[in-house]
Amino acid sequence: MNHKELVDHVSASLIKKSGKLESRKSWLTMRNYLQQLSDEQLNAILRDSA
């Protein structure tokens, strides 16, 4: 899985877990933050959110 796919997967997982999305602006902010993380950090988030 490349970095973009990993970011997509993590963001979808976080939204699914919370059950809501506040706004497009908050979604973009979250995506920008996730894009700055390493693959290892993203995988850790996925493990923690499962």
KAJO-V15589 format. One record per backbone hydrogen bond with DSSP energy under -0.5 kcal/mol. CO is the residue of the C=O (numbers start at 0). NH is the residue of the N-H. If there is no record, write none. Layout:
((CO/NH) (CO/NH))
This chain:
((1/5) (2/6) (3/7) (4/8) (5/9) (6/10) (7/11) (8/12) (9/13) (10/14) (11/15) (12/16) (13/17) (14/18) (14/19) (22/26) (23/27) (24/28) (25/29) (26/30) (27/31) (28/32) (29/33) (30/34) (31/35) (32/35) (32/36) (33/36) (37/41) (38/42) (39/43) (40/44) (41/45) (42/46) (43/47) (44/48) (45/49) (46/49))
